[in-house]
Amino acid sequence: MPISRSSKEAIKVAGALTIVYGVALGLDWDKPYWAGFAVVVCSQINLGQSINRVIMRIGGTIVAALVSWTIFGIFPQDRWLFMIALSSWVGICVYFLQESKFEYFWTVGAFVTVVLWDATGGDFSLTFEKGILRIQETLLGVVVYSLIAVLIWPNRSRPELDKASIKLAEQQCEFNSHCFSKLYDRYKNKDLSQQRLDLIQADAQLRSAIDDASVDSYEIWESRRQWRHYGNRSTVVTQALLKFEESLVIAKRLYIPDFFPNIKNISRELGVWFTQICTFFTQNKKIEFPGSSKGHTIEENINKIKSLSTFEAAALSVTYQRLKKLEIETRFLGRSIEDISELGSSYLKYPYENKSNWLSFFMPTPDRIATVIRVISGIWIAYLAYIYIPDLINGMLVVTLAGVMGSMLASKPMSNLVIICQTTVLVCVIATPLYIFLLPKLASYYTLGPILFLWFFYTCYFSDLFFKGQVLVKLMALFYFQIVFNLANHQEYNFINILDLALTGIIVFSILGVVKNIPFSLIPENKFRQIVRRFFSSAGYLLSGKNFTPVSRFNFFRRVMIEYHVNVVLKTREALKYWVNGIDVKDTNSMTEEQLRRIVKLVILLSNQVNTFYELDRSKGPLIASNKITNEVMQWRALTSQAMLDLSSSKPDLDTKHLREQYAKLFKSETFSTDKLFFNAKDDPGEHGKIIKFLYFLGITQYINIFLLEVLELFEEINWDEFCQPRFFTLREAAR
């Protein structure tokens, strides 16, 4: 009978924990559960993720130990300055873990410092000794689990990479086909929302699979640069497909093939490219891509384009630009695949694609700052209780767990505290009989080992079975059992110890429940509304014209302000997708499931267009138009910006009918003709390029108009006060 993957992983974790405790007790180490914790957090779904966790665990522990020694050495006598320094370091780690690719490194750096303080018992003379012991036990845990993960049922991530590559290639091919079906049949209104979501998820899975396989597969490691370049190009193509599909919204009144005579050749070639990419991953053989190395140039029927109204030409220009982008990027994607099979070097042409924006990484945002405040508040509430409440149960442990749990929850703010707390209490209840009646009677580790193995096995197995999507529940079940047992060669068994630990857990979760609403509530409905309001505030700023003139490189504060709003607009998509999963519209009559889905879709579409508008606005230079149309564009900016700022207020004063009338009055089709625009440009190719760019800019304004009006109409149907009415979060979470 074959063993399931869950059973295999449970056996590996339980075996590693049993061996770790055997070695630690044999060496008479203090608090061997430190090594056990290292095993638990390093056990991931595949070998690549586990090795990444091992590296970050070791690095984070060493850095935290160095910081701890520094803080303990500078403030050995003043407890207030010491706690200010300690909580400041934890806050720095929490701040960076929210945007860093090495999230777990910063998480370890935060909580290990607090754990080392607890280990010293307030005696800073033991700091160095405890720090070295902590590093030794961490190394023991990660080495033991790494050996077991490599030698026993290794779950390598190469098959996952192959599946992710095939899935993404097939979805790109299918989505491309849907796009051209809509292009040829302008009356085809099939909703592609689910396909868009599937495509984005498949792209994210590929990037994750490449990172994992680069660690545990020698073949992928040797070609890691080529694979990462392919992952970057796939993301660009995915975004190009999504934007191309968006461009068909306002161009659906036009039969696009009439204006681009060779578009059928381009669509046919794109279809062949995507099909060949699928063939490469499914059949694993070298393929020949169609067409010339430079691809097709999209032919334009200028005479027909001149017959269009300005805004029809603008809509067509958006489709043209995005189709051109898709064709170019698909060709580059094909070249990146050739690099994988031949270990080519086309990635050298993209030296900056893996480099992040340092200003964005350091950029303070309300959510990041609020999370830091939340974690530091939890530590300080626990610390003040430890100082001023006489005989507080396990006072130092309360502070430690508040810091540890707060740091772990920082990256998962929507975690269910009620379930985690219930799991902790349940662990104490189940472990009590073993701790009181069984452990004192065990003569040696030969009898203790099998009990530990069975306990850890069933804890892992049933945690995966019942709480598969809640990682923190599994971690707390494994962590708290080790804290309760606190295995050592010399210990006393007392029922009061377990009762104290259960009460300690309840105190810690009570503190976390309080700080979860500091400085503002984390109820999903309130958070969702807050994200939407913040998006419209930033979008309104970017459209207002305050960033219209070029930014001086010396005007740092203005650059930071603009970067902040751009960052908010770009991060809105991920934030909405995360928080919308916690909203149950059945709890309220103020919004339907369809309305919630439409809000997410429209805000994401608007974020794409606002970002595109900002990029064009920053680079386009003078408008190729009359003073009249230039003034009308500026009036449009002011009108649209004000509408978005109204949407960002707590009680928006919406008048969709008035805004629609203003748009109609502002932009009339007879304002100026496309033919006149081209005539003024004469035969200068440079001027023609500026006209196309201006029409593209004008087309983006049309998209923003359409999506904004839909949002306004939708908001008029929603009672936001009822949707965001105060609810006690634990009751809401328990109901879910």
URZI-V105674 format. One record per residue. N is the residue number from 0. SS is DSSP state (a for helix, b for strand, c for the rest). PHI is phi as a letter, one per 40 degrees, with the letter a starting at -180 (* if undefined). BURIAL is 1 if it has 24 or more other C-alpha atoms within 12 Angstrom, else 0. Layout:
# URZI-V105674
N:SS:PHI:BURIAL
N:SS:PHI:BURIAL
This chain:
# URZI-V105674
0:c:*:0
1:c:c:0
2:c:c:0
3:c:c:0
4:a:c:0
5:a:c:1
6:a:c:1
7:a:c:1
8:a:c:1
9:a:c:1
10:a:c:1
11:a:c:1
12:a:c:1
13:a:c:1
14:a:c:1
15:a:c:1
16:a:c:1
17:a:c:1
18:a:c:1
19:a:c:1
20:a:c:1
21:a:c:1
22:a:c:1
23:a:c:1
24:a:c:1
25:a:c:0
26:c:c:0
27:c:f:0
28:c:c:1
29:c:c:1
30:c:f:1
31:c:c:1
32:a:c:1
33:a:d:1
34:a:c:1
35:a:c:1
36:a:c:1
37:a:c:1
38:a:c:1
39:a:c:1
40:a:c:1
41:a:c:1
42:c:c:1
43:c:b:1
44:c:c:1
45:c:a:1
46:a:c:1
47:a:c:1
48:a:c:1
49:a:c:1
50:a:c:1
51:a:c:1
52:a:c:1
53:a:d:1
54:a:c:1
55:a:c:1
56:a:c:1
57:a:c:1
58:a:c:1
59:a:c:1
60:a:c:1
61:a:c:1
62:a:c:1
63:a:c:1
64:a:c:1
65:a:c:1
66:a:c:1
67:a:c:1
68:a:c:1
69:a:c:0
70:a:c:1
71:a:c:1
72:a:c:0
73:a:c:0
74:c:b:0
75:c:c:0
76:c:b:0
77:c:c:0
78:a:c:0
79:a:c:0
80:a:c:0
81:a:c:1
82:a:c:1
83:a:c:0
84:a:c:1
85:a:c:1
86:a:c:1
87:a:c:1
88:a:c:1
89:a:d:1
90:a:c:1
91:a:c:1
92:a:c:1
93:a:c:1
94:a:c:1
95:a:c:1
96:a:c:1
97:c:c:1
98:c:b:1
99:c:c:0
100:c:c:0
101:c:b:1
102:a:d:1
103:a:c:1
104:a:d:1
105:a:c:1
106:a:c:1
107:a:c:1
108:a:d:1
109:a:c:1
110:a:c:1
111:a:c:1
112:a:c:1
113:a:c:1
114:a:c:1
115:a:c:1
116:a:c:1
117:a:c:1
118:a:c:1
119:a:c:1
120:c:g:0
121:c:g:1
122:c:c:0
123:a:c:1
124:a:c:0
125:a:c:0
126:a:d:1
127:a:c:1
128:a:c:0
129:a:c:1
130:a:c:1
131:a:c:1
132:a:c:1
133:a:c:1
134:a:c:1
135:a:c:1
136:a:c:1
137:a:c:1
138:a:c:1
139:a:d:1
140:a:c:1
141:a:c:1
142:a:c:1
143:a:c:1
144:a:c:1
145:a:c:1
146:a:c:1
147:a:c:1
148:a:c:1
149:a:c:0
150:a:c:0
151:c:b:0
152:c:f:1
153:c:c:1
154:c:c:1
155:c:c:1
156:c:c:1
157:a:c:1
158:a:d:1
159:a:c:1
160:a:c:1
161:a:c:1
162:a:c:0
163:a:c:1
164:a:c:1
165:a:c:1
166:a:c:1
167:a:c:1
168:a:c:1
169:a:c:1
170:a:c:1
171:a:c:1
172:a:c:1
173:a:c:1
174:a:c:1
175:a:c:1
176:a:c:1
177:a:c:1
178:a:c:1
179:a:c:1
180:a:c:1
181:a:c:1
182:a:c:1
183:a:c:1
184:c:b:0
185:c:c:0
186:c:c:0
187:c:c:0
188:c:b:0
189:c:c:0
190:c:c:0
191:c:b:1
192:a:d:0
193:a:c:0
194:a:c:1
195:a:c:1
196:a:c:1
197:a:c:0
198:a:c:1
199:a:c:1
200:a:c:0
201:a:c:1
202:a:c:1
203:a:c:1
204:a:c:1
205:a:c:1
206:a:c:1
207:a:c:1
208:a:c:1
209:a:c:1
210:a:c:1
211:a:c:1
212:a:c:1
213:a:c:1
214:a:c:1
215:a:b:1
216:c:b:1
217:a:c:0
218:a:c:0
219:a:c:1
220:a:c:0
221:a:c:0
222:c:b:1
223:a:c:1
224:a:c:1
225:a:c:1
226:a:c:1
227:a:c:1
228:a:c:1
229:a:c:1
230:a:c:1
231:a:c:1
232:a:c:1
233:a:c:1
234:a:c:1
235:a:c:1
236:a:c:1
237:a:d:1
238:a:c:1
239:a:c:1
240:a:c:1
241:a:c:1
242:a:c:1
243:a:c:1
244:a:c:1
245:a:c:1
246:a:c:1
247:c:c:1
248:c:c:1
249:c:c:1
250:c:c:1
251:c:c:1
252:c:c:0
253:c:b:1
254:c:c:1
255:a:d:1
256:a:d:1
257:a:c:0
258:c:c:1
259:c:b:1
260:c:d:0
261:c:c:0
262:a:c:1
263:a:c:0
264:a:c:0
265:a:c:1
266:a:c:1
267:a:c:0
268:a:c:1
269:a:c:1
270:a:c:1
271:a:c:1
272:a:d:1
273:a:c:1
274:a:c:1
275:a:c:1
276:a:c:1
277:a:d:1
278:a:c:1
279:a:d:1
280:a:c:1
281:a:c:0
282:a:b:0
283:c:f:0
284:c:a:0
285:c:c:0
286:c:b:1
287:c:b:0
288:c:c:1
289:c:c:1
290:c:g:0
291:c:c:0
292:c:c:0
293:c:c:0
294:c:g:1
295:c:c:1
296:c:c:0
297:c:c:1
298:c:c:0
299:c:b:0
300:c:c:0
301:a:d:0
302:a:c:0
303:a:c:0
304:a:c:1
305:a:c:1
306:c:c:0
307:c:c:1
308:b:c:1
309:a:d:1
310:a:c:1
311:a:c:1
312:a:c:1
313:a:c:1
314:a:c:1
315:a:c:1
316:a:c:1
317:a:c:1
318:a:c:1
319:a:c:1
320:a:c:1
321:a:c:1
322:a:c:1
323:a:c:1
324:a:c:1
325:a:c:1
326:a:c:1
327:a:c:1
328:a:c:1
329:a:c:1
330:a:c:1
331:a:c:1
332:a:c:1
333:a:c:1
334:a:c:1
335:a:c:1
336:a:c:1
337:a:c:1
338:a:c:1
339:a:c:1
340:a:c:1
341:a:b:0
342:c:f:0
343:c:c:0
344:c:b:0
345:a:c:1
346:a:c:1
347:a:c:0
348:a:c:0
349:c:b:0
350:c:c:0
351:c:b:0
352:c:c:0
353:c:c:0
354:c:c:0
355:c:c:0
356:c:c:0
357:a:c:0
358:a:c:0
359:a:c:1
360:a:c:0
361:a:c:0
362:c:d:1
363:c:c:1
364:c:b:1
365:a:d:0
366:a:c:1
367:a:c:1
368:a:c:1
369:a:c:1
370:a:c:1
371:a:c:1
372:a:d:1
373:a:c:1
374:a:c:1
375:a:c:1
376:a:c:1
377:a:c:1
378:a:c:1
379:a:c:1
380:a:c:1
381:a:c:1
382:a:c:1
383:a:c:0
384:a:c:1
385:a:c:1
386:a:c:0
387:a:b:0
388:c:c:0
389:c:c:0
390:c:f:0
391:c:c:0
392:c:c:1
393:c:f:1
394:a:d:1
395:a:c:1
396:a:c:1
397:a:c:1
398:a:c:1
399:a:c:1
400:a:c:1
401:a:c:1
402:a:c:1
403:a:c:1
404:a:c:1
405:a:c:1
406:a:c:1
407:a:c:1
408:a:c:1
409:c:d:1
410:c:c:1
411:c:b:1
412:c:c:1
413:c:c:1
414:c:c:1
415:c:c:1
416:a:c:1
417:a:c:1
418:a:c:1
419:a:c:1
420:a:c:1
421:a:c:0
422:a:c:1
423:a:c:1
424:a:c:1
425:a:c:1
426:a:c:1
427:a:c:1
428:a:c:1
429:a:c:0
430:a:c:1
431:a:d:1
432:a:d:0
433:a:c:1
434:a:c:1
435:a:c:1
436:a:b:0
437:a:b:0
438:a:d:1
439:a:c:0
440:a:c:0
441:c:c:0
442:c:c:0
443:c:a:0
444:a:c:1
445:a:c:0
446:a:c:0
447:a:c:1
448:a:d:1
449:a:c:0
450:a:c:1
451:a:c:1
452:a:c:1
453:a:c:0
454:a:c:1
455:a:c:1
456:a:c:1
457:a:c:1
458:a:c:1
459:a:c:1
460:a:c:1
461:a:c:0
462:a:c:1
463:a:c:1
464:a:c:0
465:a:b:0
466:c:b:0
467:c:c:0
468:c:c:0
469:c:b:0
470:a:c:1
471:a:c:1
472:a:c:1
473:a:c:1
474:a:c:1
475:a:c:1
476:a:c:1
477:a:c:1
478:a:c:1
479:a:c:1
480:a:c:1
481:a:c:1
482:a:c:1
483:a:c:1
484:a:c:1
485:c:f:1
486:c:c:1
487:c:a:1
488:c:c:1
489:c:b:0
490:c:a:0
491:c:b:0
492:c:b:0
493:c:a:0
494:a:c:0
495:a:c:0
496:a:c:1
497:a:c:1
498:a:c:0
499:a:c:1
500:a:c:1
501:a:c:1
502:a:c:1
503:a:d:1
504:a:c:1
505:a:c:1
506:a:c:1
507:a:c:1
508:a:c:1
509:a:c:1
510:a:c:1
511:a:c:1
512:a:c:1
513:a:c:1
514:a:c:1
515:c:c:1
516:c:b:1
517:c:b:0
518:c:c:0
519:c:a:0
520:c:c:1
521:c:b:1
522:c:c:1
523:a:d:1
524:a:c:1
525:a:c:1
526:a:c:1
527:a:c:1
528:a:c:1
529:a:c:1
530:a:c:1
531:a:c:1
532:a:c:1
533:a:c:1
534:a:c:1
535:a:c:1
536:a:c:1
537:a:c:1
538:a:c:1
539:a:c:1
540:a:c:1
541:a:c:1
542:a:c:1
543:c:c:1
544:c:g:1
545:c:c:1
546:c:b:1
547:c:c:1
548:c:c:0
549:c:d:0
550:c:c:0
551:c:c:0
552:c:c:0
553:c:c:0
554:c:c:0
555:a:c:0
556:a:c:0
557:a:c:0
558:a:c:0
559:a:c:1
560:a:c:1
561:a:c:1
562:a:c:1
563:a:c:1
564:a:c:1
565:a:c:1
566:a:c:1
567:a:c:1
568:a:c:1
569:a:c:1
570:a:c:1
571:a:c:1
572:a:d:1
573:a:c:1
574:a:c:1
575:a:c:1
576:a:c:1
577:a:c:0
578:a:c:1
579:a:c:1
580:a:c:0
581:a:c:1
582:c:c:1
583:c:b:1
584:a:c:0
585:a:c:0
586:a:c:0
587:c:a:0
588:c:c:0
589:c:c:1
590:c:a:1
591:c:c:0
592:a:c:0
593:a:c:0
594:a:c:0
595:a:c:1
596:a:c:1
597:a:c:1
598:a:c:1
599:a:d:1
600:a:c:1
601:a:c:1
602:a:c:1
603:a:c:1
604:a:c:1
605:a:c:1
606:a:c:1
607:a:c:1
608:a:c:1
609:a:c:1
610:a:c:1
611:a:c:1
612:a:d:1
613:a:c:1
614:a:c:0
615:a:c:1
616:a:c:1
617:a:c:0
618:a:b:0
619:c:c:1
620:c:g:0
621:c:c:0
622:c:c:1
623:c:c:1
624:c:a:1
625:c:c:0
626:a:c:0
627:a:c:0
628:a:c:1
629:a:c:0
630:a:c:0
631:a:c:1
632:a:c:1
633:a:c:1
634:a:c:0
635:a:c:1
636:a:c:1
637:a:c:1
638:a:c:1
639:a:c:1
640:a:c:1
641:a:c:1
642:a:c:1
643:a:c:1
644:a:c:1
645:a:c:1
646:a:c:1
647:c:c:1
648:c:c:0
649:c:c:0
650:c:b:0
651:c:c:1
652:c:c:0
653:c:b:1
654:c:a:0
655:a:c:1
656:a:c:0
657:a:c:0
658:a:c:1
659:a:c:1
660:a:c:0
661:a:c:0
662:a:c:1
663:a:c:0
664:a:c:0
665:a:c:1
666:c:b:1
667:c:c:0
668:c:c:0
669:c:c:0
670:c:d:0
671:c:a:1
672:b:b:1
673:a:c:1
674:a:c:0
675:a:c:0
676:a:c:1
677:a:c:1
678:a:c:0
679:a:c:0
680:a:c:0
681:c:f:0
682:c:b:0
683:c:c:0
684:a:d:0
685:a:c:0
686:a:c:0
687:a:c:0
688:a:c:0
689:a:c:1
690:a:c:1
691:a:c:1
692:a:c:1
693:a:c:1
694:a:c:1
695:a:c:1
696:a:d:1
697:a:c:1
698:a:c:1
699:a:c:1
700:a:c:1
701:a:c:1
702:a:c:1
703:a:c:1
704:a:d:1
705:a:c:1
706:a:c:1
707:a:c:1
708:a:c:1
709:a:c:1
710:a:c:1
711:a:c:1
712:a:c:1
713:a:c:1
714:a:c:1
715:a:c:0
716:c:c:0
717:c:b:1
718:c:c:0
719:a:c:1
720:a:c:0
721:a:c:0
722:a:c:1
723:c:b:1
724:c:c:0
725:c:c:0
726:c:b:0
727:c:c:0
728:a:c:1
729:a:c:1
730:a:c:0
731:a:c:1
732:a:c:1
733:a:c:0
734:a:c:0
735:c:c:0
